[in-house]
């Protein structure tokens, strides 16, 4: 196992180093993305093919246990009190955005674009909820192929970065108040880091509201995982199990309950800032190591087989977030 863990550690350190480079550190691109790309490049080199076999136990440990542990520790970045800052309508807005993007994305991806179910669901979840973290959490629940997760991360990073640039440009055109525009950013931009970058570019009121709305959106990841786990079991896992003569088990995402437990602890106990930052960083390191492992196990030929359709779906969902998310923000919060 140690060979795979050392490999993931090296890729994670390199990913964090790249994320801290001048010109990149302010872009909102997280170390998870760089570690995924580095793992993808290294894993597809001929010299690394032999390493894949010996490193497989450690890679599996990273994608299963380090990923779940990272998501649990991510709960220390949230509190229940943040939900009540802007009122209960924020929950309604975020739920509406998430549900719309998931339903529309899954229908378009599977019915109109002819994509496989896993890539469609992961891409839609990443766009609807919280980018790469949502992709990883959903992947851990439905246990999809590495190529599907890697492609989904690529789409949400691309269009999340585009949203980070587009939102400040749209601010002067939409005639929203700064605070309301922050709500709009938090409800529609993919990654937490991208939300911070876009909100900061608009102003302090926009930044404050954007972070709160985004964190509430992240909290809704838990009910989504519970629902999608049961739905996936009934619709697809039972069918595959019956074909093989086995009994399908309900994929209960226990790490989601751990995530909510840490949110609860963080809401009632004031931790020292240094300890809280260390716990959040530890969680980010765990998720980044999992991302590195996913990248290393993804083969370029599998990504080529998926083609351009995931990016078309990502573009459609990006447009839905920009247009529909803006209309919903004004309707509910304006």
N, C-alpha and C positions, 0 to 999 in steps of 0.2 A: 504493500500500500504506500510505503514511504516515497517511492519513485514518482507516483502520480501526484502526491501532495507537494513534493518539492517542485515539480513542474508547474503546478497551479500557483504555488507561492511565487516562483520566478516571474510568471506571466502577470500576476497581480501586482507585484512591485513595479514591473515595467509599465503596466497600465496606469498606476498612480503617478509614476514619474512623467509619463506623457501628458496626463491631465494637468500637471502643474507647470508645464512649459509656458513661457511668455506667449501671449496671443491665443492660447488654448484655454488657459485657466478661467478666463472670463466668458467663454463661449457657452457654458452650460452643459457641455458634453461630459458625462461622468466616466470615471475609470472603468466601469463595467464594459463600456463600449470598446475602449482601447484593448482591454484584456481579451474580449471576444475576438476582435480582429487579429490580434497577435496569435491567439490560439488557433484561429482558422488558418492563418498563413503557415505557422509552424507545423500544424497537423497534416497539412497537405504537401509538405516537402518530402521527397523520396527518402531522405535520411532519417525522417521521424517515423516512418511506417513501422520499423522494428520496435521503436519505443512504445508505440500504441498498445501493444500486447502486455508488456511488463507494467505499464502505467495504468492499465484499465481499472484495477481495484481502487486505486487512489482517486482516479477520475470519477468513478461511480460514487465513492464516498462524498466527494465535493458536490456533485450534482444532486445528491439526495439529502445528506445530513447537513452539510455546510450551508446549502441553499435554504433549507427550512430554518436552521438556527439563525441565519442572517435576517430572514423575514420576521422572526419572533423579536429579535433585538431592534428591528426597525420601529417597533412599537414605542420605544423610548423617545422617538422624535415627535410624538403626538400626545395630546391630552383631550379629555372629554370636554373641558371648558372651552376649547377652541370652537366647538360646534355651536355654542350659544352666543358667540360674539356678534354674529350677523343675523341671528334669528333662525327659526325653524324652516323658513323658506329656502335657505341654503341647501338643506338636505333634499328638499323637493327638486330644486334646480339640478343638483348633482345627480340625483336618481333618474331624472328625466333625460339628462344628457347621456348617462351611461347606458340606460335601457335602449334609447333610440339608436345609438351607435352600434351596440351589440346586435340588435335585431336587424337593422338595415345592413350592417356589415356581413352578418352571417348569411342573410338571404342573397345579397348580391354576390358574395364570394362563392357560395356553393351552387346557386341556381343560375346566375347570369355569367359568371366568369369560369365556372367549372373547376374551381379549386378544391383541394382536399379539405376535409372537415377540420383537421388539426391546425393547418396553417391559417385557415380562415378564422377559426376561433381565437387563436393566439394573436393574430394581427388586430382583430376587432377589440380584444381585451386590452391590448397595449394602447390602442388609440382611445378607448373609452375611459380607462381608469388612471393608470400611472406609468405608462411607458414600459421600460424593460423590466421593472419590478413586477408588474402585472403579468407580463409574458412569462417570467420565471415561475411565479406563483401558480399560474394556470397550467404551465407545463408540469409542475410538480403534482398537480391534482389529476390531470388526465394522462400523464406519463406519455407525452408525445415523442416524436423522433427529434434528435438534435437539429437536423436540417430545418425542420419546421420552426423551431424556436429561434434559430439563428436568423432565418429570413424575416420572421416577425419583428425581431429586435432591429434589424436593418431598416425596415419600413418605418417604425415608430421613431427611430433616431433621425432619419432623413426628414420626415414631415414635422416632427417636433422641433427640429432645428429651424425649419422653414417658418413654422408658427412663431418662433421666438423673434424672427426678423420681421415678419408681416405685421404682428400686433402693434408694435410701436408706430409703424407707418400708417396703420388704419386709425389710430387714436384721433388725429386731427380731422379725419373725414367723417367719423360717426357721431360726433357731437354728444358724447356721453360725458357725465361727470367723471372725474378721476377715480373716485371710489367705485362707481358702478363699472367702470372699465376694468378695474382690478378684479371685480367679481367675474366678469367676462373672461379675462385671462385665466383665472384659476379654474374655471369650469371647462375650458377648451384646450389648453396647452397640455402636452403629453407628460413630460417629466417634471419632477419637483424643481430640479435645478434650472430647467428651461423657464418655468413659471417665475422663479426668482429673477432671472435675467430679464425677462420681458417686463415684469412689473416694475423693476428698478429703473428700466429705461423710460417708463411713463411718469413715475413720481412716487413719493413715499406713501400716499394714501392708496394708490393702486397696488403697490407692493404688499402692504399690510393685508388688504382684502384678498388679494390673489393667493397669498400663502394660506390664509384661513380656509378659503373655498377649496383650494387644492388638497389640503390635508383632510378635510371632510370627505372629499372624493376618494382619497386613499383609504379611509376607514371603511368605505362601502365595498372595498375589495373583499372583505370577509364574508358578508352575505352572498356576494357574487360567487365566491368559491364554493360555498355550501350548496347553492342552487345548481351551479353548473356541474358539480360532482355528482349529484343525484340524477340530473338530467342526462349526463353522459353515460352513467351506468344503465339507466333504463333504455336509452335509445340505441346505444352502440355496444357497450361492454357486455350486456346480457346476450346480445345477438352473437357476438364473437365467441363468448363462452359456451353457448349452446351448440355452436358449430363444432367446437373442439371437445365437447362433452364435459366441460368443467363448470364450476359454479362461480359466477362473478361476485366480487366483494365490493361493497359500497366504498368508494374512495373518499373517506372522511379526511379533510385537510386539517389534521390536528394542529399543525403549525399556525393555522389561522386563529384558533382559540388561544394559542400562546401569544400571538401578536396582540389580540384584544386584551389578554391578561396584562401584558406589559404596558399597554395604553392605560389600563386601570391603575396599575401601580404608579405610573408617571403622573396620573391625575390626582392622586391622594397623598403622594409623598414627594416632597421637594428634595430631589437629589442634588448633591454638589455638582456644579456646572462641569467640572473636570470629569467626574464619574459618568455623568450623562453623555457627554461628548465621546468618552471612551467606549461606552456601550454601543452608541450609534455607529461609531467608526468600526468597531468589531463586527457589527452586523453588516456594514457595507463591505468589509473585507471578505466575509463569508460569501456574500452574494457575488462579489467580483471573482472569487476563486471558482465558484460554480459556473460563472459565465466563461471563464477561461477554459474550463473543462468541456463545456458545451462546444465552444469554438474549436478546440483541438479534435473533438470527435466528429465534427461536421465535415463532410466531403464536398468539394467544389462541384463534383458531378451531380450530387443530390440537389444542390442549390440551382444548378443550371436546369435541372429537370423541372423545377418549380416555375422557371421563366419570369416574365415581367408582370404576370397577373397579380402577385401580392403587392407590387408597387402601384398598380392601377387601383387596387382596393384601398391601399393607404391614401392615395390621392383623393378618392371619392370620400373617404371618411374625414380627411382633412378639410375638404370643402363643406361637408355636413357640419363639422364642428365650428368652422368660421361663420357660416351663414345661419344655421339652425341654433347654434350656441349663443350667437349674438341676439337673435330674436327672442330666445327663451330668457336670457338675462334681462333684457329690457322689459319683457312681459311680466316676469315674476318679481324683479327687484327694482325696476325703474320707478 
